[in-house]
Amino acid sequence: MPSSTPDAPRGYYERHIFFCLNERKSGEDSCALHNAQAGFDRCKAKVKEAGLAGQGKVRVNKAGCLDRCAGGPVAVVYPEAVWYTFVDADDIDEIVDSHLKQGKVVDRLVLPPDVGR
């Protein structure tokens, strides 16, 4: 039976970051049209490079539509449920260095709660 002490890991990974990579066939705006794949690729490489990847650490995942298209591209970090928007590699580096490595939210990149589809 798993340990229930406060320091015991709750799951297989400490954090997940999901990147919306959805592309709408109708031509509607979507994260894929805003270089979401480049953000995902950069994050995955930086997490690996920093030694953050693997069991008990961080998992970088692809996702379909996360229904926050108006703020795209978007990514969400769990278990904190922090939604980010980003525009370039520097933004991704800051999310990795601050949030994924140190647990500190990057306030300037947080997607406002009223931004939806």
ChimeraX attribute file (.defattr): number of C-alpha atoms within 10 A of each C-alpha:
attribute: neighborCount
match mode: 1-to-1
recipient: residues
	/A:1	3
	/A:2	8
	/A:3	9
	/A:4	9
	/A:5	8
	/A:6	7
	/A:7	7
	/A:8	9
	/A:9	14
	/A:10	13
	/A:11	11
	/A:12	12
	/A:13	16
	/A:14	17
	/A:15	24
	/A:16	18
	/A:17	26
	/A:18	20
	/A:19	28
	/A:20	27
	/A:21	27
	/A:22	21
	/A:23	17
	/A:24	13
	/A:25	8
	/A:26	6
	/A:27	8
	/A:28	9
	/A:29	16
	/A:30	25
	/A:31	27
	/A:32	21
	/A:33	16
	/A:34	18
	/A:35	16
	/A:36	26
	/A:37	18
	/A:38	16
	/A:39	25
	/A:40	22
	/A:41	15
	/A:42	18
	/A:43	24
	/A:44	20
	/A:45	13
	/A:46	17
	/A:47	21
	/A:48	15
	/A:49	10
	/A:50	11
	/A:51	11
	/A:52	19
	/A:53	18
	/A:54	14
	/A:55	12
	/A:56	14
	/A:57	18
	/A:58	24
	/A:59	22
	/A:60	21
	/A:61	16
	/A:62	16
	/A:63	14
	/A:64	13
	/A:65	18
	/A:66	18
	/A:67	16
	/A:68	21
	/A:69	19
	/A:70	15
	/A:71	21
	/A:72	27
	/A:73	24
	/A:74	29
	/A:75	30
	/A:76	21
	/A:77	21
	/A:78	15
	/A:79	11
	/A:80	12
	/A:81	12
	/A:82	18
	/A:83	20
	/A:84	25
	/A:85	22
	/A:86	23
	/A:87	16
	/A:88	14
	/A:89	15
	/A:90	12
	/A:91	18
	/A:92	24
	/A:93	17
	/A:94	17
	/A:95	24
	/A:96	24
	/A:97	17
	/A:98	14
	/A:99	17
	/A:100	23
	/A:101	17
	/A:102	10
	/A:103	13
	/A:104	12
	/A:105	18
	/A:106	16
	/A:107	10
	/A:108	10
	/A:109	18
	/A:110	17
	/A:111	21
	/A:112	11
	/A:113	9
	/A:114	9
	/A:115	12
	/A:116	13
	/A:117	13
